[in-house]
Amino acid sequence: MSGIKDIWHYANHTIKSARQVLNERLQPLGLSSAEGNVLLSLLSGDQVLRQEDLVAQLEISKPAVSRALLSLETKGLVTRERDAADKRVSRVYLTEKAHQIGPEVQGIYENIFDLASEGISEEEIAIFIGIFRRVSKSFSRQRGADDVSK
């Protein structure tokens, strides 16, 4: 392998391994990586989001977000309410229980990020992000999707 084939191989391996480690660390909290990703998104930014905002932020399908939210609702970690002005819009709220475990969830992700960046300089991380942003934009253009500018 060489070049882009190596990137493809290592990117797939990295994502698979990271998801496995994340699932192992979230399991004591009764959470999957999909649920953890939704919680982290809510904990890290606006603590009230439209369901559509989560779809866009996480770049996963509407059904996948719906499944994660249903599970999080069942576990008492989020609630969903219809917007009073637009009944088609569902707003997602963190519960007190989610706020209680929030620091632990955020700590798990911070630990994963630390593990991923072990032995990599800030400069290398910036270069890596720049390259992956360009690759992501190329795929987004091909799909006709919105520009990924994060």
C-alpha positions in Angstrom: 0.0 0.0 0.0 1.0 3.5 -0.5 -0.4 7.0 -0.5 -4.1 7.3 -0.4 -4.5 3.6 0.1 -2.6 3.8 3.3 -4.8 6.7 4.5 -7.9 4.7 3.6 -6.6 1.7 5.5 -5.5 3.6 8.6 -8.6 5.8 8.7 -10.9 2.8 8.7 -8.8 1.0 11.3 -8.7 4.2 13.5 -12.4 4.7 13.3 -13.2 1.0 14.1 -10.6 0.9 17.0 -11.8 4.3 18.4 -15.4 3.1 18.4 -14.5 -0.1 20.1 -12.5 1.7 22.9 -15.2 4.3 23.2 -17.9 1.6 23.5 -15.8 -0.2 26.2 -15.4 3.0 28.2 -19.1 4.1 27.9 -20.5 0.7 28.7 -20.3 1.1 32.5 -22.6 4.1 32.0 -25.0 2.0 29.9 -24.2 4.0 26.8 -23.2 3.2 23.2 -20.8 5.3 21.2 -23.8 6.6 19.2 -25.6 7.7 22.4 -22.3 9.1 23.7 -21.8 11.2 20.6 -25.3 12.7 20.9 -24.7 13.5 24.6 -21.3 15.0 23.9 -22.8 17.2 21.2 -25.4 18.5 23.6 -23.0 18.8 26.5 -20.4 20.6 24.5 -22.6 23.3 22.9 -26.1 24.4 23.0 -27.8 22.2 25.6 -31.0 22.4 23.6 -30.9 21.5 19.9 -33.3 20.7 17.2 -33.1 17.0 16.2 -32.1 18.2 12.7 -29.2 20.1 14.2 -27.9 16.8 15.7 -28.2 15.1 12.3 -26.1 17.9 10.7 -23.5 18.1 13.5 -22.9 14.4 13.8 -23.2 13.8 10.1 -25.3 10.6 10.6 -28.7 9.7 9.2 -32.0 10.9 10.7 -33.0 7.3 11.6 -29.7 6.8 13.5 -30.2 10.0 15.5 -33.8 9.0 16.1 -32.8 5.6 17.5 -30.1 7.1 19.7 -32.5 9.8 21.0 -35.2 7.2 21.7 -32.7 5.1 23.7 -31.5 8.2 25.6 -35.1 9.1 26.4 -35.7 5.6 27.7 -32.7 6.0 29.9 -33.9 9.3 31.2 -31.0 11.3 29.7 -32.9 13.5 27.2 -36.4 14.7 26.5 -37.9 15.8 23.2 -40.5 18.4 22.8 -42.3 19.7 19.7 -41.6 23.3 19.0 -44.7 25.5 19.8 -44.3 27.6 16.6 -43.5 24.7 14.3 -44.9 21.3 15.2 -42.5 19.6 12.6 -39.5 20.6 14.8 -38.4 18.5 17.7 -36.2 20.1 20.4 -33.9 17.9 22.4 -33.2 18.8 26.0 -30.7 17.3 28.5 -32.2 16.0 31.7 -30.8 16.5 35.2 -29.6 12.9 35.0 -27.6 13.7 31.9 -26.1 16.8 33.6 -25.0 14.5 36.5 -23.1 12.0 34.2 -22.0 14.8 31.8 -18.6 15.3 33.3 -17.9 11.6 33.2 -19.0 11.4 29.6 -16.9 14.4 28.7 -13.9 12.9 30.6 -14.2 9.6 28.6 -14.0 11.6 25.3 -11.1 13.7 26.6 -9.3 10.5 27.4 -10.0 9.1 24.0 -8.7 12.4 22.4 -5.6 12.3 24.6 -5.0 8.7 23.6 -5.4 9.5 19.9 -3.0 12.5 20.1 -0.3 10.7 22.1 3.1 11.5 20.7 1.7 13.9 18.1 2.7 17.6 18.2 0.2 20.4 18.0 1.7 21.3 14.6 1.1 17.8 13.3 -2.4 17.8 14.6 -3.1 21.1 12.8 -1.7 19.6 9.5 -3.7 16.4 10.0 -6.9 18.4 10.5 -6.2 20.5 7.5 -5.7 17.5 5.3 -8.8 15.7 6.5 -10.9 18.8 6.1 -9.9 19.0 2.5 -10.6 15.3 1.9 -13.9 15.7 3.7 -14.8 18.7 1.5 -13.9 16.7 -1.7 -16.3 14.0 -0.7 -19.0 16.5 0.3 -18.7 18.2 -3.1 -19.1 14.8 -4.8 -22.2 14.0 -2.7 -23.6 17.4 -3.3 -23.7 17.9 0.4 -23.3 21.1 2.3 -19.7 22.4 2.8 -18.0 20.9 5.9 -16.3 23.8 7.5 -15.6 22.6 11.0 
